[in-house]
Amino acid sequence: MTSWQLVRVIAGSFILVSLALGIPGSPIFVSPWWLAFTAFVGVNLLQSGFSRWCLMETILRRIGLKAGN
């Protein structure tokens, strides 16, 4: 798995977990403030699409994952 693929897997997982923790109808609801984390991840995905730079991908490359095409 390349770094850009793992970034998307991690981001998707973060979004799903934070939604489950932040939506009042969820059986594992904790606080609506978890929705702020969902927004944070979404904003980072949006900016990485425009700037072509992502901190998570940089970190993953430094720990040894290969870059994708």
PDB file of N, CA, C, O and CB in Angstrom:
ATOM      1  N   MET A   1       0.849  -1.176   0.000  1.00  0.00           N
ATOM      2  CA  MET A   1       0.000   0.000   0.000  1.00  0.00           C
ATOM      3  C   MET A   1       0.891   1.235   0.000  1.00  0.00           C
ATOM      4  O   MET A   1       1.870   1.308   0.744  1.00  0.00           O
ATOM      5  CB  MET A   1      -0.964   0.000   1.222  1.00  0.00           C
ATOM      6  N   THR A   2       0.547   2.192  -0.830  1.00  0.00           N
ATOM      7  CA  THR A   2       1.346   3.414  -0.917  1.00  0.00           C
ATOM      8  C   THR A   2       0.849   4.443   0.099  1.00  0.00           C
ATOM      9  O   THR A   2      -0.221   4.295   0.691  1.00  0.00           O
ATOM     10  CB  THR A   2       1.292   3.999  -2.348  1.00  0.00           C
ATOM     11  N   SER A   3       1.651   5.484   0.282  1.00  0.00           N
ATOM     12  CA  SER A   3       1.325   6.496   1.296  1.00  0.00           C
ATOM     13  C   SER A   3       0.011   7.205   0.993  1.00  0.00           C
ATOM     14  O   SER A   3      -0.770   7.459   1.910  1.00  0.00           O
ATOM     15  CB  SER A   3       2.447   7.520   1.397  1.00  0.00           C
ATOM     16  N   TRP A   4      -0.253   7.534  -0.278  1.00  0.00           N
ATOM     17  CA  TRP A   4      -1.492   8.250  -0.588  1.00  0.00           C
ATOM     18  C   TRP A   4      -2.711   7.363  -0.378  1.00  0.00           C
ATOM     19  O   TRP A   4      -3.777   7.867  -0.025  1.00  0.00           O
ATOM     20  CB  TRP A   4      -1.464   8.764  -2.028  1.00  0.00           C
ATOM     21  N   GLN A   5      -2.580   6.056  -0.585  1.00  0.00           N
ATOM     22  CA  GLN A   5      -3.699   5.152  -0.332  1.00  0.00           C
ATOM     23  C   GLN A   5      -3.980   5.061   1.168  1.00  0.00           C
ATOM     24  O   GLN A   5      -5.135   5.084   1.592  1.00  0.00           O
ATOM     25  CB  GLN A   5      -3.407   3.752  -0.911  1.00  0.00           C
ATOM     26  N   LEU A   6      -2.924   4.958   1.961  1.00  0.00           N
ATOM     27  CA  LEU A   6      -3.095   4.852   3.402  1.00  0.00           C
ATOM     28  C   LEU A   6      -3.654   6.149   3.995  1.00  0.00           C
ATOM     29  O   LEU A   6      -4.412   6.102   4.964  1.00  0.00           O
ATOM     30  CB  LEU A   6      -1.765   4.501   4.065  1.00  0.00           C
ATOM     31  N   VAL A   7      -3.294   7.292   3.434  1.00  0.00           N
ATOM     32  CA  VAL A   7      -3.854   8.569   3.894  1.00  0.00           C
ATOM     33  C   VAL A   7      -5.370   8.546   3.742  1.00  0.00           C
ATOM     34  O   VAL A   7      -6.086   8.979   4.645  1.00  0.00           O
ATOM     35  CB  VAL A   7      -3.246   9.764   3.102  1.00  0.00           C
ATOM     36  N   ARG A   8      -5.859   8.057   2.635  1.00  0.00           N
ATOM     37  CA  ARG A   8      -7.304   8.024   2.409  1.00  0.00           C
ATOM     38  C   ARG A   8      -8.003   7.021   3.311  1.00  0.00           C
ATOM     39  O   ARG A   8      -9.123   7.266   3.759  1.00  0.00           O
ATOM     40  CB  ARG A   8      -7.597   7.696   0.962  1.00  0.00           C
ATOM     41  N   VAL A   9      -7.358   5.899   3.582  1.00  0.00           N
ATOM     42  CA  VAL A   9      -7.923   4.912   4.511  1.00  0.00           C
ATOM     43  C   VAL A   9      -7.999   5.502   5.923  1.00  0.00           C
ATOM     44  O   VAL A   9      -9.016   5.360   6.602  1.00  0.00           O
ATOM     45  CB  VAL A   9      -7.071   3.608   4.515  1.00  0.00           C
ATOM     46  N   ILE A  10      -6.938   6.157   6.356  1.00  0.00           N
ATOM     47  CA  ILE A  10      -6.910   6.771   7.689  1.00  0.00           C
ATOM     48  C   ILE A  10      -7.953   7.882   7.778  1.00  0.00           C
ATOM     49  O   ILE A  10      -8.702   7.947   8.752  1.00  0.00           O
ATOM     50  CB  ILE A  10      -5.499   7.331   8.008  1.00  0.00           C
ATOM     51  N   ALA A  11      -8.011   8.750   6.782  1.00  0.00           N
ATOM     52  CA  ALA A  11      -8.975   9.860   6.798  1.00  0.00           C
ATOM     53  C   ALA A  11     -10.405   9.332   6.817  1.00  0.00           C
ATOM     54  O   ALA A  11     -11.232   9.824   7.584  1.00  0.00           O
ATOM     55  CB  ALA A  11      -8.767  10.778   5.574  1.00  0.00           C
ATOM     56  N   GLY A  12     -10.701   8.356   6.000  1.00  0.00           N
ATOM     57  CA  GLY A  12     -12.041   7.770   5.989  1.00  0.00           C
ATOM     58  C   GLY A  12     -12.405   7.145   7.317  1.00  0.00           C
ATOM     59  O   GLY A  12     -13.535   7.281   7.786  1.00  0.00           O
ATOM     60  N   SER A  13     -11.449   6.457   7.927  1.00  0.00           N
ATOM     61  CA  SER A  13     -11.688   5.853   9.241  1.00  0.00           C
ATOM     62  C   SER A  13     -11.927   6.915  10.302  1.00  0.00           C
ATOM     63  O   SER A  13     -12.838   6.780  11.118  1.00  0.00           O
ATOM     64  CB  SER A  13     -10.508   4.972   9.646  1.00  0.00           C
ATOM     65  N   PHE A  14     -11.114   7.976  10.299  1.00  0.00           N
ATOM     66  CA  PHE A  14     -11.295   9.074  11.250  1.00  0.00           C
ATOM     67  C   PHE A  14     -12.681   9.700  11.100  1.00  0.00           C
ATOM     68  O   PHE A  14     -13.347   9.984  12.096  1.00  0.00           O
ATOM     69  CB  PHE A  14     -10.207  10.143  11.050  1.00  0.00           C
ATOM     70  N   ILE A  15     -13.110   9.913   9.870  1.00  0.00           N
ATOM     71  CA  ILE A  15     -14.414  10.529   9.633  1.00  0.00           C
ATOM     72  C   ILE A  15     -15.541   9.637  10.134  1.00  0.00           C
ATOM     73  O   ILE A  15     -16.452  10.117  10.808  1.00  0.00           O
ATOM     74  CB  ILE A  15     -14.601  10.825   8.145  1.00  0.00           C
ATOM     75  N   LEU A  16     -15.495   8.357   9.818  1.00  0.00           N
ATOM     76  CA  LEU A  16     -16.560   7.456  10.250  1.00  0.00           C
ATOM     77  C   LEU A  16     -16.621   7.321  11.769  1.00  0.00           C
ATOM     78  O   LEU A  16     -17.706   7.323  12.350  1.00  0.00           O
ATOM     79  CB  LEU A  16     -16.368   6.089   9.622  1.00  0.00           C
ATOM     80  N   VAL A  17     -15.465   7.205  12.411  1.00  0.00           N
ATOM     81  CA  VAL A  17     -15.435   7.075  13.870  1.00  0.00           C
ATOM     82  C   VAL A  17     -15.912   8.361  14.533  1.00  0.00           C
ATOM     83  O   VAL A  17     -16.690   8.311  15.486  1.00  0.00           O
ATOM     84  CB  VAL A  17     -14.016   6.723  14.355  1.00  0.00           C
ATOM     85  N   SER A  18     -15.458   9.514  14.041  1.00  0.00           N
ATOM     86  CA  SER A  18     -15.872  10.770  14.665  1.00  0.00           C
ATOM     87  C   SER A  18     -17.358  11.046  14.433  1.00  0.00           C
ATOM     88  O   SER A  18     -18.003  11.649  15.290  1.00  0.00           O
ATOM     89  CB  SER A  18     -15.034  11.931  14.123  1.00  0.00           C
ATOM     90  N   LEU A  19     -17.905  10.628  13.321  1.00  0.00           N
ATOM     91  CA  LEU A  19     -19.346  10.758  13.114  1.00  0.00           C
ATOM     92  C   LEU A  19     -20.113   9.872  14.090  1.00  0.00           C
ATOM     93  O   LEU A  19     -21.118  10.293  14.663  1.00  0.00           O
ATOM     94  CB  LEU A  19     -19.717  10.398  11.666  1.00  0.00           C
ATOM     95  N   ALA A  20     -19.636   8.649  14.275  1.00  0.00           N
ATOM     96  CA  ALA A  20     -20.295   7.741  15.221  1.00  0.00           C
ATOM     97  C   ALA A  20     -20.246   8.287  16.648  1.00  0.00           C
ATOM     98  O   ALA A  20     -21.181   8.093  17.424  1.00  0.00           O
ATOM     99  CB  ALA A  20     -19.640   6.354  15.170  1.00  0.00           C
ATOM    100  N   LEU A  21     -19.165   8.963  16.985  1.00  0.00           N
ATOM    101  CA  LEU A  21     -19.026   9.530  18.330  1.00  0.00           C
ATOM    102  C   LEU A  21     -19.755  10.864  18.486  1.00  0.00           C
ATOM    103  O   LEU A  21     -20.019  11.290  19.610  1.00  0.00           O
ATOM    104  CB  LEU A  21     -17.560   9.714  18.661  1.00  0.00           C
ATOM    105  N   GLY A  22     -20.083  11.529  17.379  1.00  0.00           N
ATOM    106  CA  GLY A  22     -20.636  12.871  17.454  1.00  0.00           C
ATOM    107  C   GLY A  22     -22.101  13.034  17.119  1.00  0.00           C
ATOM    108  O   GLY A  22     -22.679  14.089  17.381  1.00  0.00           O
ATOM    109  N   ILE A  23     -22.721  12.005  16.542  1.00  0.00           N
ATOM    110  CA  ILE A  23     -24.139  12.106  16.179  1.00  0.00           C
ATOM    111  C   ILE A  23     -24.985  11.546  17.314  1.00  0.00           C
ATOM    112  O   ILE A  23     -24.805  10.395  17.711  1.00  0.00           O
ATOM    113  CB  ILE A  23     -24.435  11.350  14.848  1.00  0.00           C
ATOM    114  N   PRO A  24     -25.910  12.352  17.841  1.00  0.00           N
ATOM    115  CA  PRO A  24     -26.695  11.932  19.007  1.00  0.00           C
ATOM    116  C   PRO A  24     -27.455  10.609  18.834  1.00  0.00           C
ATOM    117  O   PRO A  24     -27.684   9.918  19.826  1.00  0.00           O
ATOM    118  CB  PRO A  24     -27.673  13.004  19.343  1.00  0.00           C
ATOM    119  N   GLY A  25     -27.843  10.241  17.642  1.00  0.00           N
ATOM    120  CA  GLY A  25     -28.579   8.995  17.431  1.00  0.00           C
ATOM    121  C   GLY A  25     -27.704   7.753  17.437  1.00  0.00           C
ATOM    122  O   GLY A  25     -28.216   6.634  17.394  1.00  0.00           O
ATOM    123  N   SER A  26     -26.402   7.935  17.489  1.00  0.00           N
ATOM    124  CA  SER A  26     -25.469   6.808  17.453  1.00  0.00           C
ATOM    125  C   SER A  26     -25.435   6.081  18.795  1.00  0.00           C
ATOM    126  O   SER A  26     -25.524   6.713  19.848  1.00  0.00           O
ATOM    127  CB  SER A  26     -24.060   7.291  17.080  1.00  0.00           C
ATOM    128  N   PRO A  27     -25.306   4.750  18.758  1.00  0.00           N
ATOM    129  CA  PRO A  27     -25.223   4.012  20.028  1.00  0.00           C
ATOM    130  C   PRO A  27     -23.940   4.285  20.819  1.00  0.00           C
ATOM    131  O   PRO A  27     -23.876   3.986  22.011  1.00  0.00           O
ATOM    132  CB  PRO A  27     -25.327   2.534  19.755  1.00  0.00           C
ATOM    133  N   ILE A  28     -22.922   4.848  20.167  1.00  0.00           N
ATOM    134  CA  ILE A  28     -21.671   5.147  20.884  1.00  0.00           C
ATOM    135  C   ILE A  28     -21.439   6.655  20.982  1.00  0.00           C
ATOM    136  O   ILE A  28     -20.300   7.112  21.074  1.00  0.00           O
ATOM    137  CB  ILE A  28     -20.473   4.476  20.179  1.00  0.00           C
ATOM    138  N   PHE A  29     -22.533   7.423  20.962  1.00  0.00           N
ATOM    139  CA  PHE A  29     -22.453   8.884  21.054  1.00  0.00           C
ATOM    140  C   PHE A  29     -21.713   9.310  22.318  1.00  0.00           C
ATOM    141  O   PHE A  29     -21.959   8.784  23.403  1.00  0.00           O
ATOM    142  CB  PHE A  29     -23.860   9.502  21.032  1.00  0.00           C
ATOM    143  N   VAL A  30     -20.796  10.278  22.160  1.00  0.00           N
ATOM    144  CA  VAL A  30     -20.052  10.829  23.283  1.00  0.00           C
ATOM    145  C   VAL A  30     -20.355  12.320  23.433  1.00  0.00           C
ATOM    146  O   VAL A  30     -20.793  12.771  24.491  1.00  0.00           O
ATOM    147  CB  VAL A  30     -18.537  10.598  23.097  1.00  0.00           C
ATOM    148  N   SER A  31     -20.117  13.076  22.363  1.00  0.00           N
ATOM    149  CA  SER A  31     -20.296  14.519  22.405  1.00  0.00           C
ATOM    150  C   SER A  31     -20.432  15.045  20.982  1.00  0.00           C
ATOM    151  O   SER A  31     -19.798  14.519  20.067  1.00  0.00           O
ATOM    152  CB  SER A  31     -19.115  15.206  23.139  1.00  0.00           C
ATOM    153  N   PRO A  32     -21.248  16.073  20.783  1.00  0.00           N
ATOM    154  CA  PRO A  32     -21.342  16.651  19.436  1.00  0.00           C
ATOM    155  C   PRO A  32     -20.052  17.340  18.994  1.00  0.00           C
ATOM    156  O   PRO A  32     -19.886  17.642  17.812  1.00  0.00           O
ATOM    157  CB  PRO A  32     -22.485  17.645  19.381  1.00  0.00           C
ATOM    158  N   TRP A  33     -19.144  17.589  19.926  1.00  0.00           N
ATOM    159  CA  TRP A  33     -17.858  18.204  19.567  1.00  0.00           C
ATOM    160  C   TRP A  33     -17.010  17.306  18.684  1.00  0.00           C
ATOM    161  O   TRP A  33     -16.070  17.787  18.052  1.00  0.00           O
ATOM    162  CB  TRP A  33     -17.082  18.555  20.818  1.00  0.00           C
ATOM    163  N   TRP A  34     -17.315  16.015  18.622  1.00  0.00           N
ATOM    164  CA  TRP A  34     -16.585  15.127  17.711  1.00  0.00           C
ATOM    165  C   TRP A  34     -16.815  15.521  16.258  1.00  0.00           C
ATOM    166  O   TRP A  34     -16.001  15.193  15.395  1.00  0.00           O
ATOM    167  CB  TRP A  34     -17.007  13.670  17.930  1.00  0.00           C
ATOM    168  N   LEU A  35     -17.909  16.218  15.978  1.00  0.00           N
ATOM    169  CA  LEU A  35     -18.168  16.664  14.612  1.00  0.00           C
ATOM    170  C   LEU A  35     -17.162  17.723  14.170  1.00  0.00           C
ATOM    171  O   LEU A  35     -16.929  17.892  12.973  1.00  0.00           O
ATOM    172  CB  LEU A  35     -19.588  17.213  14.497  1.00  0.00           C
ATOM    173  N   ALA A  36     -16.568  18.432  15.115  1.00  0.00           N
ATOM    174  CA  ALA A  36     -15.499  19.379  14.777  1.00  0.00           C
ATOM    175  C   ALA A  36     -14.288  18.628  14.229  1.00  0.00           C
ATOM    176  O   ALA A  36     -13.613  19.116  13.322  1.00  0.00           O
ATOM    177  CB  ALA A  36     -15.096  20.220  16.018  1.00  0.00           C
ATOM    178  N   PHE A  37     -14.010  17.445  14.774  1.00  0.00           N
ATOM    179  CA  PHE A  37     -12.905  16.635  14.253  1.00  0.00           C
ATOM    180  C   PHE A  37     -13.213  16.158  12.835  1.00  0.00           C
ATOM    181  O   PHE A  37     -12.324  16.109  11.985  1.00  0.00           O
ATOM    182  CB  PHE A  37     -12.635  15.425  15.175  1.00  0.00           C
ATOM    183  N   THR A  38     -14.477  15.805  12.584  1.00  0.00           N
ATOM    184  CA  THR A  38     -14.897  15.425  11.231  1.00  0.00           C
ATOM    185  C   THR A  38     -14.631  16.570  10.260  1.00  0.00           C
ATOM    186  O   THR A  38     -14.099  16.360   9.170  1.00  0.00           O
ATOM    187  CB  THR A  38     -16.399  15.036  11.208  1.00  0.00           C
ATOM    188  N   ALA A  39     -15.004  17.779  10.661  1.00  0.00           N
ATOM    189  CA  ALA A  39     -14.779  18.951   9.811  1.00  0.00           C
ATOM    190  C   ALA A  39     -13.287  19.203   9.596  1.00  0.00           C
ATOM    191  O   ALA A  39     -12.872  19.560   8.493  1.00  0.00           O
ATOM    192  CB  ALA A  39     -15.437  20.191  10.432  1.00  0.00           C
ATOM    193  N   PHE A  40     -12.482  19.021  10.637  1.00  0.00           N
ATOM    194  CA  PHE A  40     -11.035  19.209  10.530  1.00  0.00           C
ATOM    195  C   PHE A  40     -10.429  18.265   9.490  1.00  0.00           C
ATOM    196  O   PHE A  40      -9.625  18.684   8.658  1.00  0.00           O
ATOM    197  CB  PHE A  40     -10.369  18.987  11.894  1.00  0.00           C
ATOM    198  N   VAL A  41     -10.815  17.011   9.542  1.00  0.00           N
ATOM    199  CA  VAL A  41     -10.298  16.039   8.574  1.00  0.00           C
ATOM    200  C   VAL A  41     -10.759  16.401   7.164  1.00  0.00           C
ATOM    201  O   VAL A  41      -9.981  16.315   6.214  1.00  0.00           O
ATOM    202  CB  VAL A  41     -10.758  14.606   8.939  1.00  0.00           C
ATOM    203  N   GLY A  42     -12.012  16.802   7.027  1.00  0.00           N
ATOM    204  CA  GLY A  42     -12.528  17.198   5.714  1.00  0.00           C
ATOM    205  C   GLY A  42     -11.810  18.404   5.137  1.00  0.00           C
ATOM    206  O   GLY A  42     -11.492  18.434   3.948  1.00  0.00           O
ATOM    207  N   VAL A  43     -11.553  19.398   5.977  1.00  0.00           N
ATOM    208  CA  VAL A  43     -10.831  20.597   5.527  1.00  0.00           C
ATOM    209  C   VAL A  43      -9.411  20.230   5.101  1.00  0.00           C
ATOM    210  O   VAL A  43      -8.909  20.755   4.107  1.00  0.00           O
ATOM    211  CB  VAL A  43     -10.794  21.671   6.648  1.00  0.00           C
ATOM    212  N   ASN A  44      -8.766  19.343   5.836  1.00  0.00           N
ATOM    213  CA  ASN A  44      -7.415  18.921   5.461  1.00  0.00           C
ATOM    214  C   ASN A  44      -7.410  18.166   4.142  1.00  0.00           C
ATOM    215  O   ASN A  44      -6.495  18.343   3.338  1.00  0.00           O
ATOM    216  CB  ASN A  44      -6.808  18.052   6.555  1.00  0.00           C
ATOM    217  N   LEU A  45      -8.410  17.330   3.901  1.00  0.00           N
ATOM    218  CA  LEU A  45      -8.505  16.641   2.612  1.00  0.00           C
ATOM    219  C   LEU A  45      -8.719  17.642   1.478  1.00  0.00           C
ATOM    220  O   LEU A  45      -8.132  17.511   0.404  1.00  0.00           O
ATOM    221  CB  LEU A  45      -9.651  15.612   2.635  1.00  0.00           C
ATOM    222  N   LEU A  46      -9.561  18.637   1.728  1.00  0.00           N
ATOM    223  CA  LEU A  46      -9.824  19.666   0.723  1.00  0.00           C
ATOM    224  C   LEU A  46      -8.563  20.463   0.395  1.00  0.00           C
ATOM    225  O   LEU A  46      -8.238  20.658  -0.776  1.00  0.00           O
ATOM    226  CB  LEU A  46     -10.925  20.608   1.208  1.00  0.00           C
ATOM    227  N   GLN A  47      -7.855  20.921   1.426  1.00  0.00           N
ATOM    228  CA  GLN A  47      -6.643  21.699   1.158  1.00  0.00           C
ATOM    229  C   GLN A  47      -5.577  20.860   0.492  1.00  0.00           C
ATOM    230  O   GLN A  47      -4.822  21.383  -0.328  1.00  0.00           O
ATOM    231  CB  GLN A  47      -6.099  22.289   2.443  1.00  0.00           C
ATOM    232  N   SER A  48      -5.482  19.572   0.811  1.00  0.00           N
ATOM    233  CA  SER A  48      -4.465  18.735   0.164  1.00  0.00           C
ATOM    234  C   SER A  48      -4.791  18.514  -1.308  1.00  0.00           C
ATOM    235  O   SER A  48      -3.893  18.309  -2.124  1.00  0.00           O
ATOM    236  CB  SER A  48      -4.345  17.384   0.882  1.00  0.00           C
ATOM    237  N   GLY A  49      -6.071  18.556  -1.641  1.00  0.00           N
ATOM    238  CA  GLY A  49      -6.459  18.446  -3.044  1.00  0.00           C
ATOM    239  C   GLY A  49      -6.020  19.644  -3.864  1.00  0.00           C
ATOM    240  O   GLY A  49      -5.672  19.507  -5.036  1.00  0.00           O
ATOM    241  N   PHE A  50      -6.036  20.819  -3.251  1.00  0.00           N
ATOM    242  CA  PHE A  50      -5.622  22.033  -3.951  1.00  0.00           C
ATOM    243  C   PHE A  50      -4.117  22.268  -3.891  1.00  0.00           C
ATOM    244  O   PHE A  50      -3.516  22.699  -4.875  1.00  0.00           O
ATOM    245  CB  PHE A  50      -6.338  23.224  -3.374  1.00  0.00           C
ATOM    246  N   SER A  51      -3.510  21.990  -2.749  1.00  0.00           N
ATOM    247  CA  SER A  51      -2.093  22.309  -2.581  1.00  0.00           C
ATOM    248  C   SER A  51      -1.169  21.146  -2.943  1.00  0.00           C
ATOM    249  O   SER A  51       0.035  21.337  -3.112  1.00  0.00           O
ATOM    250  CB  SER A  51      -1.834  22.730  -1.157  1.00  0.00           C
ATOM    251  N   ARG A  52      -1.732  19.944  -3.063  1.00  0.00           N
ATOM    252  CA  ARG A  52      -0.966  18.731  -3.353  1.00  0.00           C
ATOM    253  C   ARG A  52       0.053  18.434  -2.250  1.00  0.00           C
ATOM    254  O   ARG A  52       1.087  17.820  -2.513  1.00  0.00           O
ATOM    255  CB  ARG A  52      -0.250  18.868  -4.702  1.00  0.00           C
ATOM    256  N   TRP A  53      -0.234  18.866  -1.013  1.00  0.00           N
ATOM    257  CA  TRP A  53       0.612  18.589   0.144  1.00  0.00           C
ATOM    258  C   TRP A  53      -0.273  18.138   1.297  1.00  0.00           C
ATOM    259  O   TRP A  53      -1.312  18.738   1.572  1.00  0.00           O
ATOM    260  CB  TRP A  53       1.454  19.841   0.544  1.00  0.00           C
ATOM    261  N   CYS A  54       0.156  17.063   1.970  1.00  0.00           N
ATOM    262  CA  CYS A  54      -0.602  16.522   3.087  1.00  0.00           C
ATOM    263  C   CYS A  54       0.389  16.110   4.176  1.00  0.00           C
ATOM    264  O   CYS A  54       1.313  15.338   3.923  1.00  0.00           O
ATOM    265  CB  CYS A  54      -1.493  15.310   2.639  1.00  0.00           C
ATOM    266  N   LEU A  55       0.191  16.630   5.389  1.00  0.00           N
ATOM    267  CA  LEU A  55       1.096  16.325   6.488  1.00  0.00           C
ATOM    268  C   LEU A  55       1.118  14.832   6.794  1.00  0.00           C
ATOM    269  O   LEU A  55       2.187  14.270   7.035  1.00  0.00           O
ATOM    270  CB  LEU A  55       0.697  17.107   7.731  1.00  0.00           C
ATOM    271  N   MET A  56      -0.045  14.180   6.788  1.00  0.00           N
ATOM    272  CA  MET A  56      -0.097  12.745   7.081  1.00  0.00           C
ATOM    273  C   MET A  56       0.723  11.953   6.071  1.00  0.00           C
ATOM    274  O   MET A  56       1.422  11.011   6.445  1.00  0.00           O
ATOM    275  CB  MET A  56      -1.550  12.249   7.083  1.00  0.00           C
ATOM    276  N   GLU A  57       0.646  12.321   4.805  1.00  0.00           N
ATOM    277  CA  GLU A  57       1.426  11.621   3.786  1.00  0.00           C
ATOM    278  C   GLU A  57       2.921  11.841   4.000  1.00  0.00           C
ATOM    279  O   GLU A  57       3.713  10.918   3.807  1.00  0.00           O
ATOM    280  CB  GLU A  57       1.017  12.089   2.383  1.00  0.00           C
ATOM    281  N   THR A  58       3.313  13.035   4.390  1.00  0.00           N
ATOM    282  CA  THR A  58       4.715  13.320   4.688  1.00  0.00           C
ATOM    283  C   THR A  58       5.207  12.446   5.835  1.00  0.00           C
ATOM    284  O   THR A  58       6.306  11.894   5.777  1.00  0.00           O
ATOM    285  CB  THR A  58       4.903  14.805   5.032  1.00  0.00           C
ATOM    286  N   ILE A  59       4.395  12.325   6.870  1.00  0.00           N
ATOM    287  CA  ILE A  59       4.755  11.493   8.020  1.00  0.00           C
ATOM    288  C   ILE A  59       4.878  10.027   7.598  1.00  0.00           C
ATOM    289  O   ILE A  59       5.827   9.346   7.986  1.00  0.00           O
ATOM    290  CB  ILE A  59       3.705  11.642   9.150  1.00  0.00           C
ATOM    291  N   LEU A  60       3.929   9.548   6.814  1.00  0.00           N
ATOM    292  CA  LEU A  60       3.965   8.146   6.384  1.00  0.00           C
ATOM    293  C   LEU A  60       5.180   7.857   5.506  1.00  0.00           C
ATOM    294  O   LEU A  60       5.765   6.778   5.591  1.00  0.00           O
ATOM    295  CB  LEU A  60       2.684   7.792   5.628  1.00  0.00           C
ATOM    296  N   ARG A  61       5.557   8.810   4.669  1.00  0.00           N
ATOM    297  CA  ARG A  61       6.761   8.621   3.836  1.00  0.00           C
ATOM    298  C   ARG A  61       8.022   8.570   4.687  1.00  0.00           C
ATOM    299  O   ARG A  61       8.940   7.802   4.400  1.00  0.00           O
ATOM    300  CB  ARG A  61       6.882   9.751   2.800  1.00  0.00           C
ATOM    301  N   ARG A  62       8.064   9.391   5.737  1.00  0.00           N
ATOM    302  CA  ARG A  62       9.245   9.399   6.607  1.00  0.00           C
ATOM    303  C   ARG A  62       9.393   8.106   7.396  1.00  0.00           C
ATOM    304  O   ARG A  62      10.507   7.735   7.766  1.00  0.00           O
ATOM    305  CB  ARG A  62       9.176  10.571   7.565  1.00  0.00           C
ATOM    306  N   ILE A  63       8.287   7.414   7.660  1.00  0.00           N
ATOM    307  CA  ILE A  63       8.412   6.145   8.382  1.00  0.00           C
ATOM    308  C   ILE A  63       8.612   4.965   7.434  1.00  0.00           C
ATOM    309  O   ILE A  63       8.681   3.815   7.866  1.00  0.00           O
ATOM    310  CB  ILE A  63       7.177   5.909   9.242  1.00  0.00           C
ATOM    311  N   GLY A  64       8.705   5.268   6.121  1.00  0.00           N
ATOM    312  CA  GLY A  64       9.137   4.240   5.202  1.00  0.00           C
ATOM    313  C   GLY A  64       8.152   3.772   4.142  1.00  0.00           C
ATOM    314  O   GLY A  64       8.504   2.911   3.336  1.00  0.00           O
ATOM    315  N   LEU A  65       6.935   4.302   4.109  1.00  0.00           N
ATOM    316  CA  LEU A  65       6.010   3.904   3.051  1.00  0.00           C
ATOM    317  C   LEU A  65       6.429   4.544   1.756  1.00  0.00           C
ATOM    318  O   LEU A  65       6.925   5.671   1.739  1.00  0.00           O
ATOM    319  CB  LEU A  65       4.563   4.290   3.399  1.00  0.00           C
ATOM    320  N   LYS A  66       6.231   3.823   0.663  1.00  0.00           N
ATOM    321  CA  LYS A  66       6.607   4.382  -0.628  1.00  0.00           C
ATOM    322  C   LYS A  66       5.525   5.329  -1.127  1.00  0.00           C
ATOM    323  O   LYS A  66       4.345   5.169  -0.816  1.00  0.00           O
ATOM    324  CB  LYS A  66       6.856   3.263  -1.651  1.00  0.00           C
ATOM    325  N   ALA A  67       5.944   6.308  -1.897  1.00  0.00           N
ATOM    326  CA  ALA A  67       5.019   7.280  -2.480  1.00  0.00           C
ATOM    327  C   ALA A  67       4.258   6.636  -3.607  1.00  0.00           C
ATOM    328  O   ALA A  67       4.776   5.752  -4.289  1.00  0.00           O
ATOM    329  CB  ALA A  67       5.761   8.530  -2.980  1.00  0.00           C
ATOM    330  N   GLY A  68       3.037   7.070  -3.809  1.00  0.00           N
ATOM    331  CA  GLY A  68       2.220   6.556  -4.922  1.00  0.00           C
ATOM    332  C   GLY A  68       2.394   7.387  -6.162  1.00  0.00           C
ATOM    333  O   GLY A  68       3.087   8.405  -6.147  1.00  0.00           O
ATOM    334  N   ASN A  69       1.771   6.960  -7.234  1.00  0.00           N
ATOM    335  CA  ASN A  69       1.837   7.691  -8.503  1.00  0.00           C
ATOM    336  C   ASN A  69       0.713   8.658  -8.616  1.00  0.00           C
ATOM    337  O   ASN A  69       0.604   9.364  -9.618  1.00  0.00           O
ATOM    338  CB  ASN A  69       1.814   6.749  -9.680  1.00  0.00           C
TER     339      ASN A  69
END
